[in-house]
């Protein structure tokens, strides 16, 4: 452990006295050099995803001090880049441990800097934050969340005035402001961590209820029934995974006529410990398992689950044997795309230049579906903010109505331009409408999906994550990426035909540490570091004659990647 790390630890022991949990943790670290080094060897990274990390004491942790320092840097950025009448920031938070505290601390810092704060009265989803930023004409917004990470994590997403997560350029400018600051001496505070910085005051007011209501109405306006009849009495089981989705999802569905809804009681109420799902992610079977049990007991037609900040939604449906099958984000996205396009075409509601926006790691088959309906596909880097940016570009061109859907493989969907981030309230609403539409006509979602595979060919996409904790893990990740950048000739049984290195800024996209390997047999692998977690992610796309053969090829590729990442 370096002398600098030791000195910073000693300084925190002396000055970090706002949060009793931090004080106890710092004292418990005494003599634990490895723990001290991991907590203080760097500042928690700030990027386009804002902050995200383990909750605890230290510069490399999420706590009231790192949150306050980031908020001071954001305040300085806003005051430098916006006129005084735009010094406004919206704040929301989810159910995670200390989310409400971090939101109050941030609001207090903004207020102390003369910035007007609009904070939601209670926890609200990420898309509601995006909506508030735009509706209230804010310069920025923050969402205190770690999305679908385990309970030990929390985070701090920053949004620009356009309602998108901040760009690379904005993140760099905010980081430059943050790096100027001493974490104790240079942060303005309107109230201490236990004060009332989150209550209404001269500088801090609640987001009006009318804004939330308007958001729900915008979601309901995404219907593409255009007068078609459906049976809304379908039996739905819903789980908010102990997060923020409960009220907005139920309100939207019930106001739209869906009343046969059962909520998974163990996952109903906000709880940052996520007692039934260590990984509160609808992509993971374990998180969906309680909902699937509920669905089976009630013979429900459809299971929905949203992640803690309600920007991702996963589903399960019954197969012909009555067993519940989880659909992937790609499968649900393709079904939604085909449903929206078919309905718009049927009713003459397709815009003049319709656009689908998807990420480069999202299933390629979506492009073939879009082409069938004359829809243009725009591919962007991983991260829904890039989809949001494309909506903004269309809006500036006077063509916002051209946007009909954006989706990514990680269970994120958005069908309208009212927000600029993925919206699981919208996703849940559209999935229920699509399901009810087909069920009314005697068609299951699995039948519809198989129809698409028969028409466009079988395609399978999978995601594999490799975790590298601590400073040693960080260095190992860098070494692995360097090896991939140096070039590989084969991955498992497949030869590498072409490599796209997005760190060079390809196709007009921002430079990003992402590599896409095109393999023989119309397969591909994308490798990138996570922007928010200590992980490397590999996205595998397999085209094959059928599912069984695709699984075999995918297994061999995964084995090869395990060798590269070991």
C-alpha positions as CSV (number, residue, x, y, z in Angstrom):
1,X,0.0,0.0,0.0
2,X,1.4,3.4,-1.0
3,X,2.0,6.3,1.4
4,X,-0.6,8.3,-0.5
5,X,-3.3,5.7,0.0
6,X,-2.5,5.5,3.7
7,X,-2.7,9.3,4.1
8,X,-6.0,9.5,2.3
9,X,-7.4,6.7,4.5
10,X,-6.2,8.6,7.6
11,X,-7.8,11.8,6.3
12,X,-11.2,10.0,5.9
13,X,-10.9,8.5,9.4
14,X,-10.6,12.1,10.7
15,X,-13.1,13.9,8.4
16,X,-15.7,11.4,7.2
17,X,-18.2,11.7,10.1
18,X,-21.5,12.3,8.3
19,X,-22.6,8.7,8.0
20,X,-22.3,6.3,10.9
21,X,-22.0,3.4,8.6
22,X,-18.9,4.9,7.0
23,X,-17.3,5.7,10.3
24,X,-17.7,2.1,11.5
25,X,-16.4,0.7,8.2
26,X,-13.3,3.0,8.2
27,X,-12.5,2.0,11.8
28,X,-12.9,-1.7,11.0
29,X,-10.4,-1.3,8.1
30,X,-7.6,-0.6,10.5
31,X,-4.8,-3.1,9.9
32,X,-6.5,-4.5,6.8
33,X,-4.1,-3.1,4.2
34,X,-5.7,-5.0,1.3
35,X,-9.2,-3.5,2.1
36,X,-7.8,0.0,2.5
37,X,-6.0,-0.2,-0.8
38,X,-9.1,-1.5,-2.7
39,X,-11.2,1.3,-1.2
40,X,-8.7,4.1,-1.9
41,X,-6.5,3.1,-4.8
42,X,-8.5,5.2,-7.2
43,X,-11.4,7.6,-7.4
44,X,-14.6,5.9,-8.4
45,X,-14.7,6.1,-12.2
46,X,-17.0,8.8,-13.7
47,X,-18.1,8.3,-17.3
48,X,-21.1,8.4,-19.6
49,X,-22.9,6.2,-17.2
50,X,-22.0,8.5,-14.3
51,X,-20.9,6.7,-11.2
52,X,-21.5,3.1,-10.2
53,X,-19.8,1.1,-7.5
54,X,-20.0,-0.8,-4.3
55,X,-21.6,1.1,-1.4
56,X,-19.1,1.8,1.3
57,X,-16.2,3.9,2.6
58,X,-13.4,5.2,0.3
59,X,-12.8,7.1,-2.8
60,X,-13.5,4.0,-4.9
61,X,-16.9,3.5,-3.3
62,X,-20.4,4.9,-3.5
63,X,-21.0,7.1,-0.4
64,X,-22.3,10.5,0.6
65,X,-18.8,12.1,-0.2
66,X,-18.3,10.6,-3.6
67,X,-21.9,11.5,-4.5
68,X,-21.5,15.1,-3.1
69,X,-18.2,15.6,-5.0
70,X,-19.8,14.4,-8.3
71,X,-22.7,16.7,-7.6
72,X,-20.4,19.7,-7.1
73,X,-18.6,18.9,-10.4
74,X,-22.0,18.7,-12.2
75,X,-23.1,22.0,-10.6
76,X,-19.9,23.7,-11.8
77,X,-20.4,22.2,-15.3
78,X,-24.1,23.4,-15.4
79,X,-23.2,26.9,-14.3
80,X,-20.4,27.2,-16.9
81,X,-22.5,25.9,-19.8
82,X,-26.0,27.2,-19.3
83,X,-27.6,30.6,-18.7
84,X,-28.8,31.3,-15.1
85,X,-32.4,30.8,-16.1
86,X,-31.5,27.2,-17.0
87,X,-29.8,26.3,-13.8
88,X,-32.2,23.5,-13.0
89,X,-31.6,19.8,-12.2
90,X,-34.2,17.0,-11.9
91,X,-33.5,14.2,-9.3
92,X,-35.0,10.7,-9.0
93,X,-33.9,7.6,-7.2
94,X,-34.8,3.9,-6.9
95,X,-35.2,1.4,-4.0
96,X,-31.5,0.6,-3.5
97,X,-29.7,0.9,-0.2
98,X,-29.1,4.6,0.5
99,X,-30.6,5.8,-2.8
100,X,-32.9,8.2,-1.0
101,X,-30.0,9.5,1.1
102,X,-27.7,10.0,-1.9
103,X,-30.6,11.8,-3.7
104,X,-31.0,14.2,-0.7
105,X,-27.2,14.8,-0.5
106,X,-27.1,15.6,-4.3
107,X,-30.1,17.9,-4.0
108,X,-28.4,19.7,-1.1
109,X,-25.2,20.3,-3.1
110,X,-27.2,21.6,-6.1
111,X,-29.2,23.9,-3.9
112,X,-26.1,25.2,-2.2
113,X,-24.7,26.2,-5.6
114,X,-27.8,28.2,-6.5
115,X,-29.3,25.5,-8.8
116,X,-33.1,24.9,-8.7
117,X,-33.8,21.3,-7.9
118,X,-37.0,19.3,-8.8
119,X,-37.0,16.0,-7.0
120,X,-39.7,13.3,-7.1
121,X,-41.6,12.9,-3.8
122,X,-41.0,9.1,-3.9
123,X,-38.9,6.7,-5.8
124,X,-39.5,6.8,-9.5
125,X,-38.2,4.9,-12.6
126,X,-35.4,6.1,-14.8
127,X,-37.7,7.0,-17.7
128,X,-39.6,9.3,-15.4
129,X,-36.4,11.2,-14.7
130,X,-35.7,11.5,-18.4
131,X,-39.2,12.8,-18.9
132,X,-38.9,15.3,-16.0
133,X,-35.7,16.7,-17.4
134,X,-37.3,17.5,-20.7
135,X,-40.7,18.6,-19.4
136,X,-39.3,21.0,-16.8
137,X,-36.6,22.4,-19.1
138,X,-33.7,21.3,-16.9
139,X,-30.1,21.6,-17.8
140,X,-29.4,18.1,-16.3
141,X,-30.8,15.3,-14.3
142,X,-29.6,12.6,-12.0
143,X,-31.0,9.1,-11.3
144,X,-29.6,7.4,-8.2
145,X,-29.6,3.8,-9.2
146,X,-27.4,0.8,-10.1
147,X,-30.0,-0.6,-12.4
148,X,-29.9,-4.4,-12.1
149,X,-26.7,-4.8,-10.2
150,X,-26.5,-6.8,-6.9
151,X,-27.6,-5.1,-3.7
152,X,-24.1,-4.0,-2.7
153,X,-24.0,-1.6,-5.6
154,X,-25.5,1.8,-6.1
155,X,-24.9,4.4,-8.8
156,X,-25.5,8.0,-10.1
157,X,-26.6,8.4,-13.7
158,X,-26.3,11.8,-15.2
159,X,-28.7,13.1,-17.9
160,X,-28.2,16.0,-20.3
161,X,-30.8,18.7,-21.1
162,X,-32.1,16.4,-24.0
163,X,-33.1,13.7,-21.5
164,X,-30.4,11.4,-22.7
165,X,-27.6,10.0,-20.6
166,X,-24.6,12.4,-21.0
167,X,-22.4,12.2,-24.0
168,X,-18.7,11.2,-23.9
169,X,-17.8,14.9,-24.4
170,X,-20.1,16.1,-21.5
171,X,-18.8,13.3,-19.3
172,X,-15.2,14.4,-19.9
173,X,-16.1,18.0,-19.1
174,X,-17.9,17.0,-15.9
175,X,-15.0,14.8,-14.9
176,X,-12.6,17.6,-15.4
177,X,-14.7,19.7,-12.9
178,X,-14.8,16.9,-10.4
179,X,-11.1,16.3,-10.6
180,X,-10.5,19.9,-9.5
181,X,-12.2,19.3,-6.2
182,X,-11.0,18.2,-2.8
183,X,-13.7,15.8,-1.6
184,X,-14.0,17.5,1.8
185,X,-12.9,21.1,1.3
186,X,-14.4,22.1,-2.0
187,X,-18.0,20.8,-1.9
188,X,-20.8,23.2,-1.0
189,X,-23.5,21.7,1.1
190,X,-27.0,23.1,1.9
191,X,-27.6,20.5,4.6
192,X,-25.8,17.6,6.1
193,X,-26.5,14.0,5.2
194,X,-29.2,13.7,7.9
195,X,-30.8,17.0,7.1
196,X,-33.8,17.9,5.1
197,X,-32.1,18.6,1.8
198,X,-34.7,16.5,0.0
199,X,-37.6,18.4,1.4
200,X,-39.2,21.4,-0.3
201,X,-37.5,24.7,0.2
202,X,-36.6,27.8,-1.7
203,X,-34.2,25.8,-4.0
204,X,-35.7,22.3,-3.8
205,X,-39.3,21.5,-4.9
206,X,-41.1,18.4,-5.7
207,X,-41.7,17.3,-9.3
208,X,-45.4,18.2,-9.8
209,X,-47.9,15.3,-9.9
210,X,-49.0,16.6,-13.3
211,X,-45.6,15.6,-14.7
212,X,-46.0,12.0,-13.6
213,X,-49.5,11.9,-14.9
214,X,-48.4,13.3,-18.3
215,X,-45.7,10.6,-18.5
216,X,-48.3,7.9,-18.0
217,X,-50.5,9.4,-20.7
218,X,-47.6,9.5,-23.1
219,X,-47.0,5.7,-22.5
220,X,-50.7,5.0,-23.1
221,X,-50.5,7.0,-26.3
222,X,-48.0,4.4,-27.7
223,X,-50.8,1.9,-28.4
224,X,-50.9,0.7,-32.0
225,X,-54.3,-0.9,-31.9
226,X,-55.8,1.9,-33.9
227,X,-59.3,0.6,-33.1
228,X,-58.7,-3.1,-33.2
229,X,-60.5,-5.1,-30.5
230,X,-58.6,-7.1,-27.9
231,X,-59.5,-9.1,-24.8
232,X,-57.9,-7.2,-21.9
233,X,-58.9,-9.8,-19.4
234,X,-55.7,-11.8,-20.0
235,X,-54.2,-13.1,-16.8
236,X,-51.0,-11.2,-16.0
237,X,-48.5,-11.8,-13.2
238,X,-46.2,-8.8,-12.6
239,X,-43.0,-8.4,-10.5
240,X,-41.3,-5.0,-10.0
241,X,-38.3,-7.0,-8.5
242,X,-38.6,-4.9,-5.3
243,X,-38.0,-1.7,-7.4
244,X,-39.7,1.3,-8.8
245,X,-42.1,-0.2,-11.3
246,X,-45.0,-1.1,-9.1
247,X,-47.0,2.1,-9.2
248,X,-46.4,3.3,-12.8
249,X,-46.7,-0.1,-14.4
250,X,-49.9,-1.0,-12.5
251,X,-51.4,2.5,-13.1
252,X,-50.7,2.4,-16.8
253,X,-52.1,-1.1,-17.3
254,X,-55.2,-0.6,-15.1
255,X,-56.0,2.7,-16.7
256,X,-55.7,0.9,-20.1
257,X,-58.2,-1.8,-19.0
258,X,-56.0,-4.6,-17.8
259,X,-57.5,-5.6,-14.5
260,X,-56.6,-9.3,-14.1
261,X,-53.2,-8.6,-12.7
262,X,-51.4,-10.5,-9.8
263,X,-48.3,-9.0,-8.2
264,X,-45.6,-11.3,-6.9
265,X,-45.9,-10.4,-3.2
266,X,-42.3,-11.3,-2.2
267,X,-41.0,-8.9,-4.8
268,X,-43.7,-6.2,-4.6
269,X,-42.5,-3.6,-2.2
270,X,-39.3,-1.5,-2.6
271,X,-36.4,-3.3,-0.9
272,X,-32.8,-2.6,-1.8
273,X,-31.7,-5.9,-0.3
274,X,-33.6,-7.8,-3.0
275,X,-34.2,-10.8,-0.7
276,X,-35.5,-13.2,-3.3
277,X,-33.2,-12.2,-6.2
278,X,-29.5,-11.5,-5.5
279,X,-29.3,-10.3,-9.1
280,X,-32.5,-8.3,-9.6
281,X,-32.2,-8.5,-13.4
282,X,-35.1,-9.8,-15.6
283,X,-32.4,-11.3,-17.8
284,X,-31.6,-13.9,-15.1
285,X,-33.8,-16.9,-14.5
286,X,-33.3,-16.8,-10.7
287,X,-34.9,-13.3,-10.6
288,X,-37.8,-14.5,-12.6
289,X,-38.3,-17.8,-10.7
290,X,-40.8,-16.5,-8.1
291,X,-42.9,-14.9,-10.8
292,X,-42.9,-18.1,-12.8
293,X,-44.1,-20.0,-9.7
294,X,-46.9,-17.5,-9.3
295,X,-47.8,-17.8,-13.0
296,X,-48.0,-21.6,-12.8
297,X,-50.2,-21.6,-9.7
298,X,-52.6,-19.1,-11.3
299,X,-52.3,-20.5,-14.8
300,X,-51.5,-17.0,-15.9
301,X,-51.1,-16.1,-19.5
302,X,-48.1,-13.8,-19.2
303,X,-45.4,-12.9,-16.7
304,X,-43.8,-9.5,-16.7
305,X,-40.9,-8.4,-14.5
306,X,-39.1,-5.0,-14.5
307,X,-35.7,-4.3,-13.0
308,X,-35.2,-2.0,-10.0
309,X,-35.1,1.3,-11.9
310,X,-37.8,0.1,-14.3
311,X,-36.0,0.6,-17.6
312,X,-35.8,-3.1,-18.5
313,X,-38.6,-5.6,-18.8
314,X,-38.5,-9.4,-19.2
315,X,-41.3,-11.8,-19.9
316,X,-42.3,-15.5,-19.8
317,X,-45.1,-17.2,-21.7
318,X,-46.6,-20.7,-21.8
319,X,-45.5,-23.1,-24.4
320,X,-47.9,-25.7,-25.9
321,X,-47.2,-28.1,-23.0
322,X,-48.2,-25.4,-20.5
323,X,-44.6,-24.8,-19.3
324,X,-43.4,-21.2,-18.9
325,X,-40.6,-20.1,-21.3
326,X,-38.5,-17.0,-20.8
327,X,-38.0,-14.9,-23.9
328,X,-34.7,-13.1,-24.5
329,X,-34.5,-9.4,-25.0
330,X,-33.8,-10.0,-28.7
331,X,-36.8,-12.2,-29.1
332,X,-39.2,-9.8,-27.4
333,X,-37.7,-6.9,-29.3
334,X,-38.2,-8.7,-32.7
335,X,-41.8,-9.5,-31.7
336,X,-42.5,-5.9,-30.8
337,X,-40.9,-4.7,-34.0
338,X,-43.0,-7.0,-36.1
339,X,-46.2,-6.2,-34.2
340,X,-45.7,-2.4,-34.4
341,X,-44.8,-2.5,-38.1
342,X,-47.7,-4.8,-39.0
343,X,-50.2,-2.7,-37.1
344,X,-48.9,0.6,-38.6
345,X,-48.9,-0.9,-42.1
346,X,-52.4,-2.4,-41.7
347,X,-53.9,0.9,-40.6
348,X,-51.9,3.2,-42.8
349,X,-50.1,4.7,-39.9
350,X,-46.5,4.1,-41.0
351,X,-44.5,7.3,-41.2
352,X,-43.0,8.4,-44.5
353,X,-39.4,7.4,-43.5
354,X,-39.8,4.9,-40.7
355,X,-36.7,4.2,-38.6
356,X,-35.6,1.4,-36.2
357,X,-32.7,2.2,-34.0
358,X,-30.7,-0.7,-32.4
359,X,-27.3,-1.3,-30.9
360,X,-24.5,-3.1,-32.8
361,X,-24.8,-6.1,-30.3
362,X,-28.6,-6.4,-30.9
363,X,-29.7,-9.3,-33.1
364,X,-29.1,-8.8,-36.8
365,X,-32.4,-10.5,-37.7
366,X,-34.2,-7.3,-36.6
367,X,-32.8,-5.6,-39.7
368,X,-34.4,-8.2,-41.9
369,X,-37.7,-7.8,-40.2
370,X,-37.5,-4.0,-40.5
371,X,-36.6,-4.2,-44.2
372,X,-39.7,-6.3,-44.9
373,X,-41.8,-3.3,-43.9
374,X,-39.6,-0.6,-45.5
375,X,-38.2,0.5,-42.2
376,X,-34.6,1.9,-42.2
377,X,-32.3,0.5,-39.5
378,X,-29.8,2.7,-37.7
379,X,-27.1,0.8,-35.7
380,X,-25.4,2.6,-32.8
381,X,-23.0,1.7,-30.0
382,X,-24.0,-0.2,-26.9
383,X,-26.0,2.0,-24.6
384,X,-29.5,3.3,-25.0
385,X,-28.2,6.9,-24.8
386,X,-27.1,6.4,-28.4
387,X,-30.6,5.5,-29.4
388,X,-31.8,8.6,-27.6
389,X,-29.3,10.7,-29.5
390,X,-30.7,9.4,-32.8
391,X,-34.2,10.4,-31.7
392,X,-32.8,13.9,-31.0
393,X,-31.3,14.0,-34.5
394,X,-34.6,13.1,-36.0
395,X,-36.4,15.7,-33.9
396,X,-34.0,18.4,-35.1
397,X,-34.7,17.4,-38.7
398,X,-38.4,17.7,-38.0
399,X,-38.8,13.9,-38.4
400,X,-39.3,12.7,-34.8
401,X,-42.4,10.8,-36.0
402,X,-40.2,8.7,-38.2
403,X,-38.9,6.9,-35.1
404,X,-41.0,3.8,-34.5
405,X,-38.9,1.7,-32.1
406,X,-35.5,1.5,-30.5
407,X,-34.4,-1.6,-28.6
408,X,-31.3,-3.4,-27.3
409,X,-30.7,-7.0,-26.5
410,X,-30.5,-6.2,-22.8
411,X,-34.3,-6.0,-22.4
412,X,-34.6,-2.3,-23.2
413,X,-37.4,-0.9,-25.4
414,X,-38.8,2.5,-26.3
415,X,-41.5,3.2,-28.9
416,X,-41.9,6.9,-28.6
417,X,-39.9,10.1,-28.5
418,X,-41.3,11.4,-25.2
419,X,-38.3,10.2,-23.3
420,X,-34.7,9.5,-24.4
421,X,-33.9,6.3,-22.4
422,X,-35.3,2.8,-22.4
423,X,-38.7,2.6,-20.7
424,X,-40.0,-0.6,-19.1
425,X,-43.4,1.1,-18.4
426,X,-43.8,1.5,-22.1
427,X,-42.3,-1.9,-22.7
428,X,-44.7,-3.6,-20.3
429,X,-47.7,-1.7,-21.8
430,X,-46.8,-2.7,-25.4
431,X,-46.0,-6.3,-24.5
432,X,-49.4,-6.7,-22.8
433,X,-51.1,-5.1,-25.8
434,X,-49.2,-7.3,-28.3
435,X,-49.9,-10.4,-26.2
436,X,-53.6,-9.7,-25.9
437,X,-53.9,-8.9,-29.6
438,X,-52.5,-12.2,-30.6
439,X,-54.2,-14.2,-27.9
440,X,-57.6,-12.7,-29.0
441,X,-56.8,-14.2,-32.4
442,X,-55.7,-17.6,-31.2
443,X,-52.0,-17.0,-31.6
444,X,-49.3,-17.4,-28.9
445,X,-46.1,-15.3,-28.8
446,X,-44.1,-18.5,-29.3
447,X,-46.0,-19.4,-32.4
448,X,-45.5,-15.9,-33.7
449,X,-41.8,-16.1,-32.9
450,X,-41.4,-19.4,-34.8
451,X,-43.2,-17.8,-37.7
452,X,-40.5,-15.1,-37.8
453,X,-37.7,-17.7,-37.6
454,X,-39.3,-19.6,-40.5
455,X,-39.5,-16.5,-42.6
456,X,-36.1,-15.0,-41.8
457,X,-34.0,-17.9,-40.7
458,X,-32.9,-19.0,-37.2
459,X,-30.7,-16.6,-35.3
460,X,-29.5,-16.8,-31.7
461,X,-27.7,-14.1,-29.6
462,X,-26.2,-14.7,-26.2
463,X,-24.3,-12.5,-23.7
464,X,-21.6,-13.8,-21.4
465,X,-19.9,-11.6,-18.7
466,X,-16.6,-12.2,-17.1
467,X,-16.0,-10.5,-13.7
468,X,-12.6,-9.0,-12.6
469,X,-12.8,-7.5,-9.1
470,X,-10.3,-5.0,-7.5
471,X,-7.2,-3.4,-8.8
472,X,-5.6,-6.6,-10.0
473,X,-8.8,-7.4,-11.9
474,X,-8.8,-4.0,-13.5
475,X,-5.2,-4.6,-14.8
476,X,-6.1,-8.0,-16.1
477,X,-9.1,-6.6,-18.0
478,X,-6.8,-4.1,-19.7
479,X,-4.4,-6.8,-20.7
480,X,-7.1,-9.0,-22.2
481,X,-8.5,-6.1,-24.3
482,X,-4.9,-5.3,-25.4
483,X,-4.6,-8.9,-26.6
484,X,-7.8,-8.7,-28.6
485,X,-6.8,-5.4,-30.1
486,X,-3.5,-7.0,-31.3
487,X,-5.7,-9.4,-33.4
488,X,-7.0,-12.9,-33.2
489,X,-7.4,-15.3,-36.2
490,X,-10.0,-17.7,-34.8
491,X,-12.5,-18.0,-31.9
492,X,-13.3,-21.6,-31.2
493,X,-14.3,-23.4,-34.4
494,X,-14.8,-20.2,-36.4
495,X,-12.2,-18.3,-38.4
496,X,-12.2,-14.5,-38.0
497,X,-12.9,-13.0,-41.4
498,X,-13.1,-9.3,-40.5
499,X,-12.5,-7.2,-37.3
500,X,-14.2,-3.9,-36.6
501,X,-12.3,-1.8,-34.0
502,X,-14.7,0.9,-32.7
503,X,-11.9,2.5,-30.7
504,X,-11.0,4.2,-34.0
505,X,-14.4,5.8,-34.3
506,X,-16.0,3.7,-37.1
507,X,-19.1,4.6,-39.1
508,X,-19.3,8.1,-37.6
509,X,-19.8,6.7,-34.1
510,X,-17.9,8.0,-31.1
511,X,-14.6,6.2,-30.3
512,X,-15.3,3.3,-27.9
513,X,-13.3,0.3,-26.7
514,X,-15.4,-2.2,-28.6
515,X,-14.3,-5.0,-31.0
516,X,-16.6,-6.9,-33.3
517,X,-15.3,-10.0,-34.9
518,X,-17.1,-11.3,-38.0
519,X,-16.7,-15.1,-38.2
520,X,-17.3,-17.6,-41.0
521,X,-20.9,-19.0,-41.1
522,X,-22.5,-15.6,-40.6
523,X,-21.6,-15.5,-36.9
524,X,-20.0,-12.7,-34.9
525,X,-18.6,-11.9,-31.5
526,X,-18.5,-8.5,-29.8
527,X,-16.1,-7.9,-26.9
528,X,-16.2,-4.8,-24.7
529,X,-15.5,-3.7,-21.1
530,X,-18.6,-2.8,-19.1
531,X,-18.9,0.9,-18.6
532,X,-20.4,0.4,-15.1
533,X,-19.2,-2.9,-13.7
534,X,-15.8,-4.7,-13.3
535,X,-16.7,-7.0,-16.2
536,X,-15.8,-7.9,-19.8
537,X,-18.8,-8.7,-21.9
538,X,-18.9,-10.9,-24.9
539,X,-22.0,-10.8,-27.3
540,X,-22.2,-13.9,-29.5
541,X,-24.4,-14.1,-32.6
542,X,-25.0,-17.4,-34.3
543,X,-26.8,-18.2,-37.5
544,X,-27.6,-21.8,-38.1
545,X,-30.1,-24.2,-39.6
546,X,-31.9,-24.7,-36.3
547,X,-31.6,-24.0,-32.5
548,X,-29.8,-27.3,-31.7
549,X,-27.0,-26.6,-34.1
550,X,-26.7,-23.0,-33.0
551,X,-26.4,-24.1,-29.3
552,X,-23.5,-26.4,-30.3
553,X,-21.6,-23.7,-32.1
554,X,-22.2,-21.2,-29.3
555,X,-20.9,-23.6,-26.7
556,X,-17.6,-24.0,-28.6
557,X,-17.2,-20.3,-28.9
558,X,-17.8,-19.8,-25.2
559,X,-15.2,-22.4,-24.3
560,X,-12.7,-20.5,-26.5
561,X,-13.5,-17.2,-24.8
562,X,-13.1,-18.8,-21.4
563,X,-9.5,-19.5,-22.5
564,X,-8.9,-16.0,-23.6
565,X,-10.4,-14.5,-20.4
566,X,-8.7,-16.9,-17.9
